[in-house]
Amino acid sequence: MVARDLKYFLAYLIPFSCFIGIYEGGYYTFLTVFLTFVLIPLLELFTPQWTDNFSKEKQINRNTLIFFDILLGLNVVFVYGILYYFLTSLSHGDLLWFELVGITVGTGIVLGSNGINVAHELGHKKGIVPQILAKILLWPTLYSHFTTEHNYGHHARVGTPEDPATSRYNESVYFFWFRSICHGFLSAWHIRKAESKNYKKLKGILYHPFFEFVLLPLLYLCIIWYYYGLFIVCIGFVVSLISILLLETINYIEHYGLLRQKAKTGRYLPVESFHSWNSNHEIGRVVLYELTRHSDHHYKAFKKYQNLDHHDKSPQLPYGYPTSILLALFPLVWFKIMNPLVNQWKIKNLV
């Protein structure tokens, strides 16, 4: 570990800003929104992009450092701490309407960035502990099927029409949300159903998709209902939906318009470093644990976040993730910026 690696502590700014918003109330309730979609985009406009890679020797050493794993694991404490504080604050019933909106959106951002995103990284790790932590982080997002679909569906089919999480050329993010969420769930269901047949009867029941993908999310909502009431259940569902839409918007910008070709055999060519959009905007990289180096993640999915590389062949997003997310919400603006880049990519890689 080097001093520069301490930058990953900045990822905790998002839950910390949410805590401040809930504690202070008033216009502070929008602090997480301001940090994520105003301050970070502005800073990324004036800070350089970092394209350096670690040597193979350093990467081997960094793979053994528990520091990077602890940083991920601590997010379980922060996510559930913020969630408990949020739900408890709601139960007091003394919030103004705009305060309710602010902390609801802020908590949704926390569940998306420090919840689903961290679960994504943990879900790629071997061993029972990171897998359990990934499931714990996904539980309050009501997206328990994500690891199954992402690891065994999305990574196998990325850049193809068969992949729900690959956004099409000229497809708006709003249509993509519906397609990716619905088809992604069905894909995960079929993958898990096929896998559960390989287990013994008792384990197969617990491994059945209905247990994890349906019953566990319902149990989470029932617990909230029991302790806080129906209204807060509805708010809790909205928070989960915000985290899901944040994730799916990230999926949208990561793969927009990039498709793999088929070989003469009829099979798709292997995934390369130029089949996903990359971003080297460092602040976004830090707060999302290098998710923005998505090209290398798909090229070598086994690599840990602290060792993901920049590839010159990878297509580069013109803006960082927070700015790109905002632009994607305005399809005509997004198409005007991104379609020429996609067309350039096609000329370069599909000729």
C-alpha positions in Angstrom: 0.0 0.0 0.0 1.2 3.5 -0.8 0.0 6.9 0.6 -2.0 7.4 -2.6 -4.2 4.5 -1.7 -5.6 6.5 1.2 -7.7 8.2 -1.4 -10.2 5.4 -1.2 -11.4 6.7 2.1 -13.1 9.4 0.0 -15.7 6.8 -0.9 -17.1 7.2 2.6 -17.9 10.8 1.9 -21.2 9.8 0.3 -22.6 8.0 3.4 -21.0 10.7 5.6 -22.8 13.5 3.7 -26.0 11.6 4.0 -25.5 11.3 7.8 -24.9 15.1 8.0 -28.1 15.7 5.9 -30.3 13.6 8.2 -28.7 15.0 11.3 -28.8 18.7 10.4 -32.1 18.7 8.4 -33.2 21.6 6.3 -31.4 22.2 3.1 -28.6 19.9 4.3 -30.8 17.0 3.4 -29.7 17.6 -0.2 -26.0 17.4 0.7 -25.5 14.0 -0.8 -27.2 15.0 -4.0 -25.1 18.2 -4.1 -21.9 16.2 -3.5 -22.6 13.5 -6.0 -24.1 15.5 -8.9 -22.8 19.0 -8.5 -19.5 19.2 -6.6 -17.9 16.0 -8.0 -18.7 16.8 -11.6 -17.3 20.4 -11.2 -14.1 19.1 -9.6 -13.7 16.5 -12.4 -13.8 19.3 -15.0 -10.7 20.8 -13.5 -8.7 17.8 -12.3 -6.5 15.7 -14.5 -7.3 12.2 -15.5 -4.9 9.5 -14.2 -3.9 6.9 -16.7 -1.0 5.3 -15.0 -0.9 1.5 -14.4 0.9 -0.5 -11.7 3.6 -2.9 -12.7 2.8 -6.6 -12.6 5.0 -7.0 -9.5 3.2 -4.3 -7.6 -0.2 -5.7 -8.7 0.8 -9.1 -7.2 1.7 -7.4 -4.0 -1.5 -5.3 -3.9 -3.6 -8.4 -4.3 -2.4 -9.7 -1.0 -3.1 -6.5 1.0 -6.1 -6.9 3.3 -6.4 -3.1 3.5 -8.4 -3.0 0.2 -10.7 -5.7 1.4 -11.4 -4.0 4.7 -12.3 -0.8 2.9 -15.0 -2.7 1.1 -16.3 -4.6 4.1 -16.7 -1.4 6.2 -19.4 -0.3 3.8 -21.7 -2.9 5.4 -21.5 -0.9 8.6 -22.0 2.5 6.9 -24.9 1.4 4.7 -26.9 -0.2 7.4 -26.0 2.6 9.8 -27.3 5.2 7.4 -30.4 3.0 6.6 -31.3 2.6 10.3 -30.7 6.3 11.0 -32.9 7.2 8.0 -35.8 4.9 8.9 -35.7 6.0 12.6 -35.8 9.7 11.5 -38.8 9.0 9.3 -40.6 7.3 12.3 -40.4 10.6 14.2 -42.7 12.1 11.6 -41.5 15.7 12.0 -39.8 16.2 8.6 -40.9 18.8 6.1 -41.8 17.5 2.6 -38.5 18.8 1.0 -36.5 17.2 3.8 -38.2 13.9 3.2 -37.3 14.2 -0.5 -33.7 15.1 0.2 -32.9 12.3 2.7 -34.8 9.7 0.6 -32.8 10.5 -2.5 -29.6 10.8 -0.5 -30.1 7.4 1.1 -30.9 5.9 -2.3 -27.6 7.2 -3.6 -25.8 5.6 -0.6 -27.5 2.2 -1.3 -26.5 2.5 -4.9 -22.9 3.6 -4.6 -21.8 2.0 -1.3 -24.4 -0.8 -1.5 -24.9 -2.3 -4.9 -21.6 -1.0 -6.3 -19.6 -2.5 -3.4 -21.7 -5.7 -3.6 -20.7 -5.9 -7.3 -17.0 -5.9 -6.3 -17.4 -8.3 -3.5 -19.6 -10.6 -5.7 -16.6 -11.1 -8.0 -14.4 -12.3 -5.1 -13.9 -16.0 -4.2 -14.7 -17.2 -0.7 -17.8 -17.4 1.4 -17.2 -14.1 3.4 -17.2 -11.7 0.4 -20.1 -13.5 -1.1 -22.1 -13.2 2.1 -21.2 -9.5 2.5 -22.4 -9.0 -1.1 -25.8 -10.5 -0.3 -26.1 -8.4 2.9 -25.4 -5.2 0.9 -27.9 -6.2 -1.8 -30.7 -7.1 0.6 -32.1 -3.6 1.3 -31.8 -2.7 -2.4 -34.4 -5.4 -3.2 -31.9 -6.5 -6.0 -30.7 -9.8 -4.6 -30.5 -11.4 -8.0 -27.9 -8.9 -9.2 -24.8 -10.9 -8.5 -26.2 -14.0 -10.3 -27.2 -12.0 -13.4 -24.1 -9.8 -13.4 -21.5 -12.6 -13.0 -23.0 -15.3 -15.1 -25.3 -13.4 -17.5 -23.9 -9.9 -18.1 -20.2 -10.9 -18.2 -20.9 -13.7 -20.6 -23.2 -11.7 -23.0 -21.9 -8.2 -22.7 -21.9 -6.3 -25.9 -24.5 -8.6 -27.5 -28.3 -8.1 -28.2 -28.9 -11.0 -25.8 -27.5 -9.0 -22.8 -30.2 -6.9 -21.0 -27.5 -4.7 -19.4 -26.0 -3.6 -22.7 -27.7 -0.4 -23.9 -28.5 -0.1 -27.6 -27.5 2.7 -30.0 -30.2 5.4 -29.8 -31.9 3.7 -26.9 -33.0 6.1 -24.2 -32.1 5.4 -20.6 -35.8 5.3 -19.6 -36.5 2.4 -22.0 -33.3 0.8 -20.9 -34.3 0.9 -17.3 -37.5 -1.1 -18.0 -35.7 -3.6 -20.3 -32.7 -4.2 -18.1 -34.6 -4.5 -14.8 -37.3 -6.9 -16.1 -35.1 -9.0 -18.4 -32.2 -9.0 -15.9 -34.4 -10.5 -13.3 -35.8 -13.2 -15.6 -32.2 -14.0 -16.8 -31.0 -14.4 -13.2 -34.0 -16.6 -12.4 -33.3 -19.0 -15.3 -29.5 -19.1 -14.4 -30.2 -19.8 -10.7 -33.0 -22.3 -11.5 -30.6 -24.3 -13.7 -27.8 -24.2 -11.1 -30.2 -25.3 -8.2 -30.8 -28.6 -10.0 -27.1 -29.5 -9.3 -27.6 -29.4 -5.5 -29.0 -31.9 -3.2 -32.7 -31.6 -2.4 -32.4 -29.6 0.9 -29.7 -27.3 -0.4 -31.5 -27.0 -3.7 -34.6 -25.5 -1.9 -32.5 -22.8 -0.3 -30.7 -22.2 -3.6 -33.9 -21.8 -5.5 -34.3 -18.3 -7.0 -37.7 -17.8 -5.3 -36.0 -18.0 -1.9 -33.3 -15.4 -2.5 -34.8 -13.2 -5.2 -38.4 -13.0 -3.8 -38.8 -14.1 -0.2 -35.7 -12.3 1.2 -36.7 -8.9 -0.3 -40.3 -9.4 1.0 -38.9 -10.3 4.4 -36.9 -7.0 4.4 -40.1 -5.0 3.6 -42.0 -7.0 6.3 -39.5 -6.1 8.9 -39.7 -2.4 8.1 -43.5 -2.7 8.2 -43.5 -4.4 11.6 -41.2 -1.8 13.2 -42.1 1.4 11.3 -45.4 1.0 9.5 -46.8 0.9 6.0 -45.9 4.5 5.0 -42.2 4.0 5.8 -42.3 0.7 3.9 -43.4 2.7 0.8 -40.5 5.2 1.4 -38.1 2.2 1.9 -39.3 0.8 -1.5 -38.6 4.2 -3.1 -35.1 4.3 -1.7 -34.4 0.9 -3.1 -35.8 2.0 -6.5 -33.5 5.0 -6.5 -30.5 2.7 -5.9 -31.6 0.4 -8.6 -32.1 3.2 -11.2 -28.7 4.6 -10.2 -27.1 1.2 -10.9 -28.9 0.7 -14.2 -28.0 4.2 -15.4 -24.4 3.3 -14.7 -24.9 0.1 -16.8 -26.4 2.3 -19.5 -23.4 4.7 -19.8 -20.8 1.8 -19.5 -21.9 -0.1 -22.6 -23.9 2.4 -24.7 -23.8 1.4 -28.4 -20.8 -1.0 -28.1 -21.4 -4.4 -29.7 -19.2 -7.4 -30.3 -19.0 -9.0 -33.7 -19.6 -12.6 -34.5 -16.9 -14.9 -35.9 -17.5 -17.1 -39.0 -18.4 -19.9 -36.6 -21.4 -17.9 -35.5 -20.1 -17.3 -32.0 -19.3 -13.9 -30.6 -15.7 -12.8 -30.5 -14.1 -12.7 -27.0 -14.6 -9.7 -24.8 -11.8 -7.2 -25.3 -10.8 -4.0 -23.5 -12.6 -1.9 -26.2 -16.0 -3.4 -25.5 -16.9 -1.1 -22.6 -16.6 2.7 -22.0 -13.8 3.7 -19.7 -13.3 6.8 -17.5 -10.1 7.9 -15.9 -11.7 10.8 -14.0 -10.1 10.1 -10.7 -12.7 11.4 -8.2 -15.3 9.2 -9.8 -12.9 6.3 -9.8 -12.2 6.7 -6.1 -15.8 7.0 -4.8 -16.9 4.1 -6.9 -13.9 1.8 -6.1 -12.5 2.0 -9.7 -15.8 0.9 -11.3 -15.1 3.6 -13.9 -12.2 1.5 -15.3 -14.9 -0.7 -16.6 -13.1 -1.7 -19.8 -10.5 -3.7 -17.9 -13.1 -5.1 -15.5 -14.8 -6.8 -18.3 -11.6 -7.7 -20.1 -10.3 -9.4 -16.9 -13.2 -9.8 -14.5 -11.1 -11.6 -11.9 -8.9 -8.5 -11.2 -9.4 -6.6 -7.9 -10.5 -3.0 -8.1 -7.1 -1.7 -6.8 -5.3 -3.2 -9.8 -7.6 -2.3 -12.7 -5.7 -0.9 -15.7 -6.1 1.8 -18.3 -6.0 0.6 -21.9 -5.3 2.9 -24.8 -7.7 0.9 -27.0 -10.6 1.4 -24.6 -13.2 4.0 -25.7 -13.2 6.9 -23.2 -16.2 8.7 -21.9 -15.9 12.4 -22.4 -17.0 13.1 -18.8 -16.9 11.3 -15.5 -19.6 9.0 -14.2 -21.6 11.6 -12.2 -21.8 14.0 -15.2 -22.5 11.1 -17.6 -25.4 9.9 -15.5 -26.9 13.4 -15.5 -26.5 13.7 -19.3 -28.1 10.3 -19.9 -31.3 11.6 -18.3 -31.6 13.9 -21.3 -31.6 11.5 -24.3 -31.3 14.1 -27.0 -28.3 15.6 -25.4 -26.8 12.2 -24.7 -27.2 11.1 -28.3 -25.7 14.3 -29.6 -22.6 13.8 -27.5 -22.2 10.0 -27.6 -23.4 8.9 -31.1 -20.5 10.4 -32.9 -18.1 8.7 -30.5 -19.9 5.4 -31.0 -19.7 5.9 -34.8 -15.9 6.5 -34.5 -15.6 3.4 -32.4 -17.4 1.3 -35.1 -15.0 2.6 -37.8 -12.0 1.9 -35.7 -13.0 -1.6 -34.3 -15.5 -3.1 -36.7 -13.6 -2.6 -40.0 
